Amino acid sequence: MKYIDNKDNLDIAVSFAIEEFALTELDPNETYFLFYRMKPTVIVGKNQNTVEEINMNYVKSHHVNVIRRLSGGGAVYNDEGNLSFSFITKDDGNSFSNYRKFTDPIVRALHQFGVNASFQGRNDLVVDGKKISGNAQFATKGRIFSHGTLLFDVNLDNVAKALNPDIEKFESKGIKSVRSRVVNIRELMSKDMDILEFKQHLLNKIFEEEGGMSEYKLSKKEWEKIYEIADKRYRNWDWVYGRSPEFNVKYSKRFSGGRVDIRLNVKKGYISSAKIFGDFFAVGDISELEEMLKGLKYTDEDIKAVFNKIDTNYYFGSITKEDILSML
């Protein structure tokens, strides 16, 4: 097994690109190991509806990154206090869904710190019933990666804030997350240390079992390919949001001038149809506005741009543009 050092790069798009590159481009008969951290980020599973999983207002106002991974499973919030690990190896036909195989080395290392971790359920590591790690896998063309989180010193308050969407607003066919009780590893350790010391101790223990450290150093050309993957996939709006399953979204509010109810159907991140209801009085034909919304990318910026350029009173009577924009 060879270790790939990402130099503690906190850009998760780059780390996911390294993982994908190692999976698809490096020696198919070799096993690679990767550690990575990240700035505050919500990571959604491959088959989830991104907007349904996140608190969009919180994510935007607190500059939380949003990204989609290749593997399935539920949404997670991570920050610099999380240490993720990844085993990238040959798919022997018995590894997919065998999370214990890949988490056992981590569990043994944690025991050295006095952390009584154990594998539980489908894909979690827990201590006294509280989750410290969730894991997911992806396989393609005879190769597999199994990656997981290690909640070392994560801001747990932000987990609930970032992963708390308005569930009444969305009706979706996406796979929804199951919220879990979590605890930080640092609270459980017999001896305190920072996350980089923790990382180094884990690394030493894992490779001690492998007979010593062996590192794979990425070439300049390989780094160029990795950055290309990061841009093409993980920083791509269509990958993060456009892959979301079809869903419906509703904005509804009563104003002094009447109730406004806007329903949007979204397919692959774009508004496929729009209907606007309400008991407001207006001159204009509301179907004209519905047509303006069709085909738009489902982003705050694109939707608000439409309302910014119309005469709101023409379509909504005494309801103001500020009223509509506050609802959106």
Secondary structure as GFF3:
##gff-version 3
##sequence-region A 1 328
A	DSSP	beta_strand	2	4	.	.	.	ID=ss1
A	DSSP	alpha_helix	12	24	.	.	.	ID=ss2
A	DSSP	beta_strand	32	36	.	.	.	ID=ss3
A	DSSP	beta_strand	41	44	.	.	.	ID=ss4
A	DSSP	alpha_helix	50	53	.	.	.	ID=ss5
A	DSSP	alpha_helix	56	61	.	.	.	ID=ss6
A	DSSP	beta_strand	65	68	.	.	.	ID=ss7
A	DSSP	beta_strand	76	78	.	.	.	ID=ss8
A	DSSP	beta_strand	84	90	.	.	.	ID=ss9
A	DSSP	alpha_helix	99	111	.	.	.	ID=ss10
A	DSSP	beta_strand	118	120	.	.	.	ID=ss11
A	DSSP	beta_strand	124	127	.	.	.	ID=ss12
A	DSSP	beta_strand	130	140	.	.	.	ID=ss13
A	DSSP	beta_strand	143	148	.	.	.	ID=ss14
A	DSSP	alpha_helix	156	162	.	.	.	ID=ss15
A	DSSP	beta_strand	170	172	.	.	.	ID=ss16
A	DSSP	three_ten_helix	185	188	.	.	.	ID=ss17
A	DSSP	alpha_helix	195	208	.	.	.	ID=ss18
A	DSSP	alpha_helix	220	229	.	.	.	ID=ss19
A	DSSP	pi_helix	230	234	.	.	.	ID=ss20
A	DSSP	alpha_helix	237	237	.	.	.	ID=ss21
A	DSSP	pi_helix	238	242	.	.	.	ID=ss22
A	DSSP	beta_strand	247	255	.	.	.	ID=ss23
A	DSSP	beta_strand	258	267	.	.	.	ID=ss24
A	DSSP	beta_strand	270	278	.	.	.	ID=ss25
A	DSSP	alpha_helix	286	293	.	.	.	ID=ss26
A	DSSP	alpha_helix	300	309	.	.	.	ID=ss27
A	DSSP	alpha_helix	312	316	.	.	.	ID=ss28
A	DSSP	alpha_helix	321	327	.	.	.	ID=ss29
###
